[in-house]
Amino acid sequence: MQQPAIQVRNLRKSFSKRSGFRKKSELWAVDDVSFSVGQGETYGLLGPNGSGKSSLIRILSTLLIADSGYVEMLGLTLPEQADEVRRIIGRVSVDAAFYKKLSARENLLYTALLYGQNAREAERHVMQILEQLGMENTKFSTPLEEMSRGMQQKISIARALMVNPPLLLLDEPTTGLDPKSRRDVQSFLEDLQSREGTTILLTTHDMAEAERLCARIGFLAHGKLVAEGTATQLMQRAGTATLDDAFIRLTGEELVEDEEMAMVED
Amino acid sequence: MMEATLRQTWAFLFRGWHLTRRYIGWVVVFNFYAFVTSATVAMIGVAQKDTQLTLTLVIGALLWNYLSRLYEEISMSIAYERWEGTLEYTFMAPVSRAVHLLSVSLYSLLNSIVTSVIVLVGLMLFTDLNLRGANLLGVLLVLAVSTVAFVGLGLFAAVFPVMSAERGAEATHIFQGSLLLVSGVYYPIEVLPAWLQPLSKISPATYTLSACRKLFGVGDSASTAEHLAGAPLSAVTHELLVLALMGAILLPLGLVVFVRIEAWAKKTGKLKRTG
């Protein structure tokens, strides 16, 4: 049997939260989560804000160190082999963080150089990616601050892909995008997955997106993985006609914001 | 491997150059302000018609501009990355922290040199100081040795923004202000309250200023407005040794502390984006 690209076992992460003078309470952002993602598979994590999706992605991105549990990515374990893991992952977060005064070109070339790439080759590669994402070449020299959120997110995806990572960690990549940009990004990810065989871990609020892109889906609620399977399996298990209803039935909650947990995770 | 490291170093210089370009208005303002504050201080000596006092103040202003700019650029580069949210992406890149921080320091050094040259030219225009007789090569050597110590201090200060985006930037400025107070930039440290004077002993700027003033001939009765009696390098051996020792300790220690704080921030979730 082929080794999974991502293996997560009994992963736990808590945050301390001050509640009143000198009192601290523990909030479990990720609570005993286990799952695996096959090579070339697109796996979706669905949950409301504060359910632990971003914390999970941040642990896999080496930006957060788990309290306990086991994480293996393409044979490399975290946090022990974090330096090596950084070479095989690309991450897109919900908020596209860039030097906003710099142009897309300057931001992307900076990233290419940071990864030790040849700037000229990287520029050629990134132009292809942006073209596939439906972005005009003329925008390449525009400062990020003058771009729409949709365009910024496309630049963010190009940044994650320009180093050809075999693993892609996408944290709500289409949240806040207009329908056209959302479709562009989704089509691009489908194409990428079928063309390059990239393994994708995707978090989203969007049930339709999860159904369209993900071979399997995991439902997260209050840091726990409460159910997983294909969209059809989840709907069958819940006895519902839609994935939305299956989520409500299996997690006992709707995809609405949980402000308290959203405060402690990104 | 070497090629990749050189590209990574170039990445930080490339980023720094383009940010400077995009913020050129502010760069001009900061340099103008650095020049004006230095000239204002130097004018105190000119008004007193006291060459020694003018020279003391000019050296203080010039060196403080160089050292504090170097320190501030290094520490604030991390704060800036926190504000933009890009620090996470730098931490996710396969670049060693030593290459990251030393490259940032290299760009900061280039910036500090530019500011210092602007301030120096401005001060020469505002005062009729004649630097003939000063041991300028000795001054450059002292500055080179001090630079290592100040890069180390900058790295120490850079951990504050990792710990907290806003509070961290505040802490770096408090630390910078404290250095200005205790290092004898514009006055001899002996005039400080006795309880503050021990602190001046642990500031690298104290030794830099002391050495440079000797090399310019400040305090030497043989120095005149026409010809300074700059001391030979042997006269500042003590300062050079102390500065070299401070650099040898502060630079690697600054790197180690930064790496430790980065690990702490990843354990406690302090890296999340703000602003």
Interface residues (C-beta under 8 A of the other chain):
Chain A: F15 S16 A29 S55 R58 S61 T62 L63 L64 I65 D83 R86 R87 I89 R91 S93 D95 A97 F98 Y99 K100 K101 L102 E106 L109 Y110 T111 L113 L114 Y115 G116 Q117 N118 A119 P143 R159 V264 E265 D266
Chain B: E3 A4 T5 R7 Q8 W10 A11 F14 R15 H18 L19 R22 Y23 E84 G85 T86 E88 Y89 T90 F91 M92 A93 P94 V95 A263 K266 K267 T268 G269 L271 K272 R273
